[in-house]
Amino acid sequence: ANWTFYMYEDRALDMTHLLSCPGYQRMAESSAGEGLQEIHIATALRSHPRRARDPAAAHAFYLPILEYTSLRSNRCGNSTHESRMRDALKALKASPWFRRRGGQDHFWATSKSFVWGADLNNTRLARSRRSIT
């Protein structure tokens, strides 16, 4: 069997909507834009031939959380980076696919987290697996 992945599309876990936030284009064209590799990854995986549309058929699960983009965008509409991360954690806790293996088959790509805060091993999102299992 070919290895496949499922890409979450729930708004709390798919943060590609941040690309339409006011100021995103200005940020993308600034020096901060070099940290937007996570967007290129999300875009490439969205149309990847190994993407499964049915989570039951997936071997792994991609979370297009866009942590760096969220942090740099901060307020967008009625949400902030902190509220988006809280919503993502809540959505993960509710996901039967995440709970099934304690998140061990889930992954996300982020840009420059080490510059903007604690490393990923010490973030609330990284600790979420421990709080769910």
The first five atom37 places (N, CA, C, CB, O) and aatype in JSON, in Angstrom:
{
  "aatype": [0, 2, 17, 16, 13, 18, 12, 18, 6, 3, 1, 0, 10, 3, 12, 16, 8, 10, 10, 15, 4, 14, 7, 18, 5, 1, 12, 0, 6, 15, 15, 0, 7, 6, 7, 10, 5, 6, 9, 8, 9, 0, 16, 0, 10, 1, 15, 8, 14, 1, 1, 0, 1, 3, 14, 0, 0, 0, 8, 0, 13, 18, 10, 14, 9, 10, 6, 18, 16, 15, 10, 1, 15, 2, 1, 4, 7, 2, 15, 16, 8, 6, 15, 1, 12, 1, 3, 0, 10, 11, 0, 10, 11, 0, 15, 14, 17, 13, 1, 1, 1, 7, 7, 5, 3, 8, 13, 17, 0, 16, 15, 11, 15, 13, 19, 17, 7, 0, 3, 10, 2, 2, 16, 1, 10, 0, 1, 15, 1, 1, 15, 9, 16],
  "atom_mask": [
    [1, 1, 1, 1, 1],
    [1, 1, 1, 1, 1],
    [1, 1, 1, 1, 1],
    [1, 1, 1, 1, 1],
    [1, 1, 1, 1, 1],
    [1, 1, 1, 1, 1],
    [1, 1, 1, 1, 1],
    [1, 1, 1, 1, 1],
    [1, 1, 1, 1, 1],
    [1, 1, 1, 1, 1],
    [1, 1, 1, 1, 1],
    [1, 1, 1, 1, 1],
    [1, 1, 1, 1, 1],
    [1, 1, 1, 1, 1],
    [1, 1, 1, 1, 1],
    [1, 1, 1, 1, 1],
    [1, 1, 1, 1, 1],
    [1, 1, 1, 1, 1],
    [1, 1, 1, 1, 1],
    [1, 1, 1, 1, 1],
    [1, 1, 1, 1, 1],
    [1, 1, 1, 1, 1],
    [1, 1, 1, 0, 1],
    [1, 1, 1, 1, 1],
    [1, 1, 1, 1, 1],
    [1, 1, 1, 1, 1],
    [1, 1, 1, 1, 1],
    [1, 1, 1, 1, 1],
    [1, 1, 1, 1, 1],
    [1, 1, 1, 1, 1],
    [1, 1, 1, 1, 1],
    [1, 1, 1, 1, 1],
    [1, 1, 1, 0, 1],
    [1, 1, 1, 1, 1],
    [1, 1, 1, 0, 1],
    [1, 1, 1, 1, 1],
    [1, 1, 1, 1, 1],
    [1, 1, 1, 1, 1],
    [1, 1, 1, 1, 1],
    [1, 1, 1, 1, 1],
    [1, 1, 1, 1, 1],
    [1, 1, 1, 1, 1],
    [1, 1, 1, 1, 1],
    [1, 1, 1, 1, 1],
    [1, 1, 1, 1, 1],
    [1, 1, 1, 1, 1],
    [1, 1, 1, 1, 1],
    [1, 1, 1, 1, 1],
    [1, 1, 1, 1, 1],
    [1, 1, 1, 1, 1],
    [1, 1, 1, 1, 1],
    [1, 1, 1, 1, 1],
    [1, 1, 1, 1, 1],
    [1, 1, 1, 1, 1],
    [1, 1, 1, 1, 1],
    [1, 1, 1, 1, 1],
    [1, 1, 1, 1, 1],
    [1, 1, 1, 1, 1],
    [1, 1, 1, 1, 1],
    [1, 1, 1, 1, 1],
    [1, 1, 1, 1, 1],
    [1, 1, 1, 1, 1],
    [1, 1, 1, 1, 1],
    [1, 1, 1, 1, 1],
    [1, 1, 1, 1, 1],
    [1, 1, 1, 1, 1],
    [1, 1, 1, 1, 1],
    [1, 1, 1, 1, 1],
    [1, 1, 1, 1, 1],
    [1, 1, 1, 1, 1],
    [1, 1, 1, 1, 1],
    [1, 1, 1, 1, 1],
    [1, 1, 1, 1, 1],
    [1, 1, 1, 1, 1],
    [1, 1, 1, 1, 1],
    [1, 1, 1, 1, 1],
    [1, 1, 1, 0, 1],
    [1, 1, 1, 1, 1],
    [1, 1, 1, 1, 1],
    [1, 1, 1, 1, 1],
    [1, 1, 1, 1, 1],
    [1, 1, 1, 1, 1],
    [1, 1, 1, 1, 1],
    [1, 1, 1, 1, 1],
    [1, 1, 1, 1, 1],
    [1, 1, 1, 1, 1],
    [1, 1, 1, 1, 1],
    [1, 1, 1, 1, 1],
    [1, 1, 1, 1, 1],
    [1, 1, 1, 1, 1],
    [1, 1, 1, 1, 1],
    [1, 1, 1, 1, 1],
    [1, 1, 1, 1, 1],
    [1, 1, 1, 1, 1],
    [1, 1, 1, 1, 1],
    [1, 1, 1, 1, 1],
    [1, 1, 1, 1, 1],
    [1, 1, 1, 1, 1],
    [1, 1, 1, 1, 1],
    [1, 1, 1, 1, 1],
    [1, 1, 1, 1, 1],
    [1, 1, 1, 0, 1],
    [1, 1, 1, 0, 1],
    [1, 1, 1, 1, 1],
    [1, 1, 1, 1, 1],
    [1, 1, 1, 1, 1],
    [1, 1, 1, 1, 1],
    [1, 1, 1, 1, 1],
    [1, 1, 1, 1, 1],
    [1, 1, 1, 1, 1],
    [1, 1, 1, 1, 1],
    [1, 1, 1, 1, 1],
    [1, 1, 1, 1, 1],
    [1, 1, 1, 1, 1],
    [1, 1, 1, 1, 1],
    [1, 1, 1, 1, 1],
    [1, 1, 1, 0, 1],
    [1, 1, 1, 1, 1],
    [1, 1, 1, 1, 1],
    [1, 1, 1, 1, 1],
    [1, 1, 1, 1, 1],
    [1, 1, 1, 1, 1],
    [1, 1, 1, 1, 1],
    [1, 1, 1, 1, 1],
    [1, 1, 1, 1, 1],
    [1, 1, 1, 1, 1],
    [1, 1, 1, 1, 1],
    [1, 1, 1, 1, 1],
    [1, 1, 1, 1, 1],
    [1, 1, 1, 1, 1],
    [1, 1, 1, 1, 1],
    [1, 1, 1, 1, 1],
    [1, 1, 1, 1, 1]
  ],
  "atom_positions": [
    [[0.84, -1.19, 0.0], [0.0, 0.0, 0.0], [0.88, 1.25, 0.0], [-0.95, 0.0, 1.22], [1.93, 1.27, 0.64]],
    [[0.46, 2.25, -0.7], [1.18, 3.53, -0.74], [0.89, 4.34, 0.51], [0.79, 4.34, -1.99], [-0.23, 4.38, 1.01]],
    [[1.94, 5.0, 1.0], [1.8, 5.86, 2.16], [0.97, 7.08, 1.78], [3.19, 6.29, 2.7], [1.21, 7.69, 0.74]],
    [[-0.02, 7.43, 2.62], [-0.86, 8.6, 2.36], [-0.98, 9.45, 3.62], [-2.26, 8.17, 1.87], [-0.72, 8.99, 4.73]],
    [[-1.38, 10.68, 3.42], [-1.61, 11.57, 4.56], [-2.95, 12.27, 4.36], [-0.45, 12.62, 4.71], [-3.42, 12.46, 3.24]],
    [[-3.55, 12.63, 5.47], [-4.79, 13.4, 5.47], [-4.43, 14.83, 5.89], [-5.87, 12.77, 6.43], [-3.64, 15.02, 6.82]],
    [[-5.02, 15.81, 5.22], [-4.78, 17.22, 5.55], [-6.05, 17.78, 6.16], [-4.35, 18.05, 4.29], [-7.1, 17.81, 5.52]],
    [[-5.95, 18.21, 7.4], [-7.11, 18.78, 8.08], [-7.59, 20.03, 7.35], [-6.78, 19.1, 9.54], [-6.79, 20.82, 6.86]],
    [[-8.9, 20.2, 7.28], [-9.49, 21.39, 6.65], [-10.34, 22.19, 7.62], [-10.33, 20.99, 5.46], [-10.86, 23.24, 7.27]],
    [[-10.48, 21.7, 8.84], [-11.21, 22.43, 9.88], [-10.52, 23.78, 10.1], [-11.27, 21.6, 11.22], [-9.3, 23.82, 10.2]],
    [[-11.27, 24.85, 10.18], [-10.71, 26.21, 10.28], [-9.75, 26.36, 11.46], [-11.83, 27.24, 10.41], [-8.78, 27.12, 11.38]],
    [[-10.01, 25.65, 12.55], [-9.12, 25.75, 13.71], [-7.75, 25.12, 13.45], [-9.77, 25.08, 14.92], [-6.77, 25.49, 14.08]],
    [[-7.7, 24.17, 12.53], [-6.45, 23.47, 12.25], [-5.85, 23.81, 10.89], [-6.68, 22.0, 12.34], [-4.68, 23.52, 10.64]],
    [[-6.63, 24.41, 10.02], [-6.14, 24.85, 8.71], [-6.16, 26.37, 8.71], [-7.02, 24.26, 7.53], [-7.2, 27.0, 8.5]],
    [[-5.0, 26.96, 8.95], [-4.91, 28.41, 9.1], [-4.55, 29.12, 7.8], [-3.9, 28.74, 10.15], [-4.07, 30.25, 7.84]],
    [[-4.76, 28.49, 6.67], [-4.46, 29.16, 5.41], [-5.38, 30.35, 5.18], [-4.58, 28.19, 4.25], [-5.1, 31.19, 4.32]],
    [[-6.47, 30.45, 5.93], [-7.35, 31.63, 5.82], [-6.62, 32.9, 6.25], [-8.61, 31.44, 6.68], [-7.05, 34.0, 5.91]],
    [[-5.52, 32.76, 6.99], [-4.76, 33.94, 7.42], [-4.13, 34.69, 6.24], [-3.66, 33.52, 8.4], [-3.77, 35.85, 6.38]],
    [[-4.02, 34.03, 5.11], [-3.44, 34.68, 3.94], [-4.31, 35.81, 3.42], [-3.22, 33.67, 2.84], [-3.85, 36.65, 2.65]],
    [[-5.57, 35.84, 3.84], [-6.46, 36.93, 3.42], [-6.58, 38.02, 4.5], [-7.85, 36.37, 3.09], [-7.39, 38.93, 4.35]],
    [[-5.8, 37.93, 5.55], [-5.84, 38.95, 6.61], [-5.22, 40.25, 6.13], [-5.1, 38.44, 7.87], [-4.29, 40.25, 5.32]],
    [[-5.74, 41.37, 6.63], [-5.12, 42.66, 6.31], [-3.66, 42.66, 6.76], [-5.9, 43.84, 6.97], [-3.36, 42.24, 7.88]],
    [[-2.8, 43.1, 5.93], [-1.38, 43.17, 6.28], [-0.58, 41.94, 5.88], [0.0, 0.0, 0.0], [0.65, 41.97, 5.94]],
    [[-1.25, 40.86, 5.49], [-0.49, 39.66, 5.12], [0.43, 39.93, 3.93], [-1.45, 38.5, 4.8], [1.61, 39.58, 3.97]],
    [[-0.09, 40.53, 2.88], [0.71, 40.76, 1.68], [1.93, 41.64, 1.99], [-0.14, 41.42, 0.58], [3.03, 41.39, 1.5]],
    [[1.71, 42.66, 2.81], [2.82, 43.54, 3.21], [3.88, 42.72, 3.97], [2.31, 44.73, 4.1], [5.08, 42.89, 3.75]],
    [[3.42, 41.84, 4.88], [4.34, 41.0, 5.63], [5.09, 40.06, 4.69], [3.58, 40.19, 6.71], [6.3, 39.87, 4.83]],
    [[4.38, 39.46, 3.73], [5.0, 38.51, 2.81], [6.08, 39.18, 1.97], [3.94, 37.9, 1.89], [7.06, 38.53, 1.6]],
    [[5.94, 40.45, 1.68], [6.91, 41.17, 0.87], [8.03, 41.81, 1.7], [6.21, 42.24, 0.07], [8.98, 42.36, 1.14]],
    [[7.92, 41.72, 3.02], [8.93, 42.29, 3.91], [9.99, 41.22, 4.24], [8.29, 42.84, 5.21], [9.92, 40.1, 3.74]],
    [[10.95, 41.59, 5.08], [11.97, 40.61, 5.49], [11.34, 39.47, 6.29], [13.07, 41.3, 6.32], [11.9, 38.38, 6.34]],
    [[10.19, 39.69, 6.92], [9.5, 38.63, 7.65], [8.99, 37.55, 6.69], [8.34, 39.2, 8.46], [8.72, 36.42, 7.11]],
    [[8.84, 37.9, 5.44], [8.33, 36.96, 4.45], [9.22, 35.76, 4.2], [0.0, 0.0, 0.0], [8.77, 34.73, 3.71]],
    [[10.52, 35.9, 4.55], [11.4, 34.75, 4.37], [11.01, 33.6, 5.29], [12.85, 35.16, 4.62], [11.45, 32.47, 5.09]],
    [[10.21, 33.87, 6.29], [9.79, 32.83, 7.23], [8.48, 32.17, 6.86], [0.0, 0.0, 0.0], [7.88, 31.51, 7.71]],
    [[8.04, 32.32, 5.64], [6.73, 31.8, 5.27], [6.81, 30.47, 4.51], [6.0, 32.82, 4.43], [5.91, 30.15, 3.73]],
    [[7.87, 29.71, 4.73], [7.99, 28.42, 4.07], [6.82, 27.5, 4.41], [9.3, 27.75, 4.45], [6.42, 26.67, 3.59]],
    [[6.27, 27.65, 5.6], [5.14, 26.81, 6.01], [3.95, 26.96, 5.06], [4.71, 27.15, 7.44], [3.18, 26.02, 4.88]],
    [[3.8, 28.13, 4.46], [2.72, 28.35, 3.5], [3.0, 27.58, 2.2], [2.56, 29.87, 3.2], [2.09, 27.0, 1.62]],
    [[4.24, 27.59, 1.77], [4.61, 26.85, 0.56], [4.38, 25.35, 0.77], [6.08, 27.12, 0.18], [3.93, 24.65, -0.14]],
    [[4.69, 24.87, 1.96], [4.48, 23.45, 2.27], [2.99, 23.14, 2.26], [5.09, 23.09, 3.64], [2.57, 22.15, 1.66]],
    [[2.18, 23.97, 2.91], [0.72, 23.74, 2.94], [0.14, 23.75, 1.53], [0.02, 24.81, 3.8], [-0.71, 22.93, 1.19]],
    [[0.61, 24.68, 0.71], [0.12, 24.77, -0.67], [0.49, 23.53, -1.46], [0.69, 26.03, -1.36], [-0.33, 22.99, -2.21]],
    [[1.71, 23.07, -1.31], [2.16, 21.88, -2.04], [1.42, 20.63, -1.57], [3.68, 21.69, -1.87], [1.05, 19.78, -2.38]],
    [[1.22, 20.51, -0.28], [0.55, 19.31, 0.24], [-0.94, 19.29, -0.1], [0.73, 19.22, 1.76], [-1.53, 18.22, -0.2]],
    [[-1.54, 20.46, -0.27], [-2.97, 20.52, -0.59], [-3.28, 19.77, -1.9], [-3.44, 21.99, -0.71], [-4.34, 19.16, -2.03]],
    [[-2.36, 19.79, -2.85], [-2.6, 19.13, -4.13], [-1.68, 17.92, -4.35], [-2.43, 20.12, -5.26], [-1.53, 17.45, -5.47]],
    [[-1.08, 17.44, -3.29], [-0.14, 16.32, -3.4], [-0.86, 15.02, -3.77], [0.63, 16.13, -2.08], [-1.94, 14.76, -3.25]],
    [[-0.29, 14.21, -4.66], [-0.96, 12.97, -5.07], [-1.11, 11.94, -3.96], [-0.2, 12.36, -6.2], [-1.93, 11.03, -4.09]],
    [[-0.37, 12.05, -2.88], [-0.48, 11.11, -1.77], [-1.47, 11.59, -0.69], [0.89, 10.88, -1.13], [-1.6, 10.98, 0.37]],
    [[-2.14, 12.67, -0.98], [-3.12, 13.19, -0.02], [-4.39, 12.33, -0.07], [-3.46, 14.68, -0.32], [-4.96, 12.11, -1.14]],
    [[-4.8, 11.85, 1.08], [-6.03, 11.07, 1.21], [-7.17, 12.0, 1.6], [-5.88, 9.92, 2.25], [-6.99, 12.86, 2.46]],
    [[-8.29, 11.85, 0.98], [-9.47, 12.67, 1.34], [-10.25, 12.05, 2.49], [-10.39, 12.84, 0.12], [-11.05, 12.72, 3.14]],
    [[-10.01, 10.78, 2.74], [-10.68, 10.06, 3.82], [-9.67, 9.81, 4.93], [-11.3, 8.7, 3.3], [-8.68, 9.11, 4.71]],
    [[-9.88, 10.37, 6.13], [-8.91, 10.18, 7.21], [-8.71, 8.71, 7.59], [-9.34, 10.96, 8.43], [-7.64, 8.34, 8.08]],
    [[-9.71, 7.88, 7.37], [-9.57, 6.46, 7.7], [-8.55, 5.77, 6.8], [-10.93, 5.76, 7.58], [-8.03, 4.72, 7.16]],
    [[-8.26, 6.33, 5.65], [-7.31, 5.74, 4.71], [-5.89, 6.29, 4.89], [-7.78, 5.99, 3.29], [-4.97, 5.85, 4.21]],
    [[-5.71, 7.25, 5.79], [-4.42, 7.93, 5.93], [-3.49, 7.22, 6.9], [-4.64, 9.35, 6.4], [-3.91, 6.63, 7.89]],
    [[-2.2, 7.31, 6.59], [-1.16, 6.79, 7.47], [-0.63, 7.89, 8.4], [-0.01, 6.2, 6.65], [-0.1, 7.61, 9.47]],
    [[-0.79, 9.13, 7.96], [-0.32, 10.28, 8.75], [-1.3, 11.44, 8.54], [1.14, 10.7, 8.33], [-2.13, 11.41, 7.63]],
    [[-1.17, 12.45, 9.4], [-2.11, 13.57, 9.38], [-1.33, 14.87, 9.44], [-3.11, 13.48, 10.56], [-0.54, 15.11, 10.35]],
    [[-1.56, 15.72, 8.43], [-0.89, 17.01, 8.35], [-1.8, 18.1, 8.91], [-0.49, 17.34, 6.89], [-2.98, 18.18, 8.55]],
    [[-1.25, 18.91, 9.78], [-1.95, 20.04, 10.41], [-1.41, 21.34, 9.81], [-1.77, 20.02, 11.97], [-0.31, 21.75, 10.16]],
    [[-2.16, 21.99, 8.91], [-1.68, 23.26, 8.34], [-1.92, 24.42, 9.31], [-2.39, 23.53, 6.99], [-2.66, 25.36, 9.0]],
    [[-1.28, 24.34, 10.46], [-1.5, 25.31, 11.54], [-0.86, 26.66, 11.22], [-0.93, 24.77, 12.84], [-1.38, 27.68, 11.68]],
    [[0.22, 26.72, 10.48], [0.89, 27.97, 10.1], [1.22, 28.82, 11.33], [0.01, 28.77, 9.12], [0.8, 29.97, 11.44]],
    [[1.95, 28.23, 12.22], [2.28, 28.87, 13.5], [2.98, 30.21, 13.34], [3.16, 27.95, 14.31], [2.6, 31.18, 14.0]],
    [[3.99, 30.29, 12.48], [4.72, 31.54, 12.29], [3.83, 32.61, 11.66], [5.97, 31.3, 11.42], [3.85, 33.77, 12.09]],
    [[3.07, 32.23, 10.65], [2.17, 33.17, 10.0], [1.15, 33.69, 10.99], [1.46, 32.51, 8.8], [0.83, 34.88, 10.99]],
    [[0.62, 32.81, 11.83], [-0.34, 33.22, 12.85], [0.29, 34.21, 13.83], [-0.88, 32.0, 13.6], [-0.29, 35.23, 14.18]],
    [[1.49, 33.87, 14.27], [2.18, 34.74, 15.23], [2.45, 36.12, 14.63], [3.51, 34.1, 15.67], [2.21, 37.14, 15.28]],
    [[2.94, 36.15, 13.39], [3.24, 37.42, 12.75], [1.99, 38.21, 12.39], [4.07, 37.19, 11.51], [2.0, 39.44, 12.38]],
    [[0.9, 37.5, 12.09], [-0.36, 38.18, 11.75], [-1.04, 38.7, 12.99], [-1.3, 37.23, 11.0], [-1.73, 39.72, 12.94]],
    [[-0.86, 38.03, 14.1], [-1.52, 38.28, 15.38], [-3.02, 38.47, 15.21], [-0.91, 39.52, 16.06], [-3.73, 37.49, 15.01]],
    [[-3.52, 39.71, 15.28], [-4.97, 39.91, 15.21], [-5.44, 39.87, 13.76], [-5.37, 41.25, 15.87], [-4.94, 40.57, 12.89]],
    [[-6.43, 39.01, 13.55], [-7.05, 38.9, 12.23], [-8.53, 38.63, 12.48], [-6.38, 37.76, 11.33], [-8.89, 37.59, 13.02]],
    [[-9.37, 39.56, 12.09], [-10.79, 39.41, 12.41], [-10.98, 39.41, 13.91], [0.0, 0.0, 0.0], [-10.51, 40.32, 14.6]],
    [[-11.67, 38.42, 14.42], [-11.92, 38.33, 15.86], [-10.95, 37.4, 16.57], [-13.32, 37.85, 16.11], [-11.2, 37.01, 17.71]],
    [[-9.85, 37.05, 15.93], [-8.93, 36.11, 16.56], [-7.53, 36.71, 16.69], [-8.87, 34.81, 15.77], [-7.15, 37.64, 15.97]],
    [[-6.79, 36.15, 17.63], [-5.38, 36.49, 17.83], [-4.59, 35.19, 17.72], [-5.15, 37.2, 19.23], [-5.16, 34.11, 17.66]],
    [[-3.27, 35.32, 17.7], [-2.43, 34.13, 17.65], [-2.76, 33.21, 18.83], [-0.93, 34.52, 17.67], [-2.93, 32.0, 18.66]],
    [[-2.84, 33.78, 20.01], [-3.12, 32.98, 21.2], [-4.47, 32.27, 21.11], [-3.09, 33.86, 22.46], [-4.58, 31.09, 21.45]],
    [[-5.5, 32.97, 20.65], [-6.81, 32.33, 20.55], [-6.82, 31.25, 19.47], [-7.89, 33.38, 20.25], [-7.5, 30.23, 19.61]],
    [[-6.08, 31.47, 18.38], [-6.01, 30.45, 17.34], [-5.3, 29.2, 17.84], [-5.28, 31.0, 16.1], [-5.72, 28.08, 17.52]],
    [[-4.24, 29.36, 18.63], [-3.54, 28.2, 19.18], [-4.43, 27.46, 20.18], [-2.21, 28.64, 19.86], [-4.43, 26.23, 20.22]],
    [[-5.18, 28.2, 20.97], [-6.14, 27.56, 21.89], [-7.2, 26.78, 21.13], [-6.82, 28.62, 22.79], [-7.54, 25.65, 21.5]],
    [[-7.73, 27.38, 20.05], [-8.74, 26.71, 19.23], [-8.17, 25.46, 18.57], [-9.28, 27.66, 18.16], [-8.86, 24.44, 18.46]],
    [[-6.91, 25.53, 18.14], [-6.27, 24.36, 17.52], [-6.14, 23.23, 18.54], [-4.88, 24.74, 16.96], [-6.42, 22.07, 18.22]],
    [[-5.72, 23.56, 19.74], [-5.61, 22.55, 20.79], [-6.96, 21.92, 21.09], [-5.02, 23.15, 22.06], [-7.07, 20.7, 21.23]],
    [[-7.98, 22.74, 21.19], [-9.34, 22.24, 21.44], [-9.79, 21.3, 20.31], [-10.34, 23.42, 21.6], [-10.38, 20.25, 20.57]],
    [[-9.52, 21.68, 19.07], [-9.9, 20.85, 17.93], [-9.13, 19.53, 17.93], [-9.66, 21.6, 16.62], [-9.68, 18.48, 17.61]],
    [[-7.85, 19.59, 18.28], [-7.08, 18.35, 18.36], [-7.62, 17.42, 19.44], [-5.6, 18.65, 18.62], [-7.73, 16.21, 19.23]],
    [[-7.94, 17.98, 20.58], [-8.49, 17.17, 21.66], [-9.79, 16.49, 21.25], [-8.73, 18.02, 22.9], [-10.1, 15.4, 21.72]],
    [[-10.55, 17.14, 20.38], [-11.83, 16.59, 19.92], [-11.66, 15.61, 18.76], [-12.76, 17.72, 19.51], [-12.6, 14.88, 18.44]],
    [[-10.5, 15.57, 18.13], [-10.3, 14.73, 16.95], [-10.11, 13.27, 17.32], [-9.1, 15.23, 16.14], [-9.18, 12.93, 18.05]],
    [[-10.98, 12.4, 16.83], [-10.76, 10.97, 17.1], [-9.48, 10.46, 16.45], [-11.95, 10.15, 16.61], [-8.88, 9.5, 16.93]],
    [[-9.07, 11.09, 15.36], [-7.85, 10.67, 14.67], [-6.61, 11.05, 15.47], [-7.79, 11.31, 13.27], [-5.63, 10.31, 15.47]],
    [[-6.65, 12.17, 16.15], [-5.53, 12.58, 17.01], [-5.47, 11.71, 18.26], [-5.65, 14.07, 17.39], [-4.4, 11.27, 18.68]],
    [[-6.63, 11.47, 18.85], [-6.69, 10.68, 20.09], [-6.32, 9.22, 19.85], [-8.09, 10.77, 20.7], [-5.8, 8.56, 20.74]],
    [[-6.58, 8.72, 18.66], [-6.35, 7.31, 18.35], [-4.92, 6.87, 18.67], [-6.65, 7.05, 16.87], [-4.72, 5.79, 19.21]],
    [[-3.94, 7.69, 18.34], [-2.53, 7.35, 18.61], [-1.83, 8.45, 19.41], [-1.79, 7.12, 17.28], [-0.6, 8.55, 19.4]],
    [[-2.6, 9.25, 20.08], [-2.01, 10.31, 20.89], [-1.25, 11.34, 20.08], [0.0, 0.0, 0.0], [-0.33, 11.98, 20.6]],
    [[-1.61, 11.5, 18.81], [-0.95, 12.49, 17.97], [0.36, 12.04, 17.36], [0.0, 0.0, 0.0], [1.01, 12.82, 16.67]],
    [[0.78, 10.82, 17.6], [2.07, 10.35, 17.1], [2.12, 10.24, 15.58], [2.39, 9.01, 17.71], [3.21, 10.17, 15.01]],
    [[0.98, 10.22, 14.93], [0.96, 10.16, 13.47], [0.55, 11.51, 12.87], [-0.01, 9.06, 13.0], [0.16, 11.57, 11.7]],
    [[0.64, 12.57, 13.65], [0.31, 13.92, 13.19], [1.58, 14.76, 13.07], [-0.69, 14.61, 14.17], [2.53, 14.58, 13.84]],
    [[1.6, 15.67, 12.09], [2.76, 16.55, 11.92], [2.33, 17.9, 11.38], [3.8, 15.9, 10.98], [1.26, 18.03, 10.78]],
    [[3.15, 18.9, 11.61], [2.97, 20.21, 11.0], [4.34, 20.79, 10.72], [2.13, 21.15, 11.92], [5.33, 20.37, 11.32]],
    [[4.39, 21.74, 9.82], [5.63, 22.42, 9.49], [5.48, 23.87, 9.92], [5.97, 22.32, 7.97], [4.45, 24.49, 9.68]],
    [[6.51, 24.4, 10.55], [6.46, 25.78, 10.99], [7.75, 26.48, 10.58], [6.24, 25.87, 12.52], [8.74, 25.83, 10.24]],
    [[7.73, 27.79, 10.63], [8.88, 28.6, 10.23], [9.32, 29.48, 11.38], [8.56, 29.45, 8.98], [8.51, 30.21, 11.96]],
    [[10.6, 29.4, 11.71], [11.22, 30.36, 12.63], [10.65, 30.37, 14.03], [11.1, 31.7, 12.07], [10.75, 31.4, 14.69]],
    [[10.08, 29.31, 14.52], [9.58, 29.3, 15.9], [10.69, 29.61, 16.89], [8.95, 27.96, 16.23], [10.46, 30.26, 17.91]],
    [[11.89, 29.14, 16.59], [13.0, 29.35, 17.52], [13.33, 30.83, 17.68], [14.22, 28.61, 17.04], [13.93, 31.21, 18.69]],
    [[12.96, 31.66, 16.74], [13.25, 33.09, 16.81], [12.19, 33.81, 17.64], [13.33, 33.69, 15.4], [12.49, 34.77, 18.36]],
    [[10.95, 33.35, 17.54], [9.83, 34.12, 18.1], [9.31, 33.6, 19.43], [8.73, 34.13, 17.12], [8.33, 34.13, 19.94]],
    [[9.93, 32.62, 19.99], [9.46, 32.11, 21.28], [10.2, 30.83, 21.62], [0.0, 0.0, 0.0], [11.21, 30.49, 21.01]],
    [[9.68, 30.15, 22.61], [10.31, 28.91, 23.04], [10.32, 27.91, 21.88], [9.58, 28.31, 24.26], [9.48, 27.98, 20.98]],
    [[11.28, 27.0, 21.92], [11.32, 26.01, 20.85], [10.07, 25.14, 20.9], [12.6, 25.12, 20.96], [9.34, 25.14, 21.9]],
    [[9.83, 24.41, 19.82], [8.58, 23.66, 19.7], [8.4, 22.61, 20.79], [8.53, 23.0, 18.35], [7.27, 22.24, 21.1]],
    [[9.5, 22.14, 21.38], [9.37, 21.15, 22.44], [8.85, 21.77, 23.73], [10.7, 20.49, 22.7], [8.51, 21.04, 24.67]],
    [[8.77, 23.07, 23.8], [8.33, 23.72, 25.02], [7.12, 24.61, 24.78], [9.46, 24.54, 25.61], [6.82, 25.46, 25.62]],
    [[6.42, 24.45, 23.68], [5.23, 25.25, 23.42], [3.99, 24.55, 23.93], [5.1, 25.54, 21.94], [4.0, 23.33, 24.12]],
    [[2.95, 25.3, 24.14], [1.68, 24.7, 24.58], [1.18, 23.68, 23.57], [0.62, 25.78, 24.79], [0.64, 22.64, 23.94]],
    [[1.36, 23.98, 22.29], [0.87, 23.07, 21.26], [1.64, 21.76, 21.3], [0.98, 23.72, 19.86], [1.05, 20.69, 21.18]],
    [[2.96, 21.83, 21.47], [3.76, 20.61, 21.55], [3.4, 19.8, 22.78], [5.25, 20.95, 21.56], [3.42, 18.57, 22.74]],
    [[3.08, 20.46, 23.87], [2.7, 19.75, 25.09], [1.28, 19.21, 25.03], [2.85, 20.66, 26.29], [0.85, 18.49, 25.93]],
    [[0.54, 19.56, 23.99], [-0.86, 19.13, 23.9], [-1.0, 17.64, 23.87], [-1.5, 19.71, 22.67], [-1.98, 17.1, 24.4]],
    [[-0.06, 16.94, 23.29], [-0.16, 15.48, 23.22], [-0.18, 14.9, 24.63], [1.02, 14.89, 22.4], [-0.95, 13.98, 24.92]],
    [[0.66, 15.44, 25.5], [0.67, 14.95, 26.88], [-0.64, 15.24, 27.59], [1.83, 15.57, 27.65], [-1.1, 14.44, 28.41]],
    [[-1.26, 16.38, 27.28], [-2.49, 16.74, 27.97], [-3.7, 15.99, 27.44], [-2.73, 18.22, 27.86], [-4.72, 15.89, 28.12]],
    [[-3.57, 15.44, 26.23], [-4.7, 14.71, 25.63], [-4.66, 13.25, 26.02], [-4.68, 14.85, 24.11], [-5.71, 12.64, 26.25]],
    [[-3.45, 12.69, 26.11], [-3.35, 11.26, 26.39], [-3.32, 10.97, 27.86], [-2.13, 10.68, 25.73], [-3.23, 9.81, 28.27]]
  ]
}
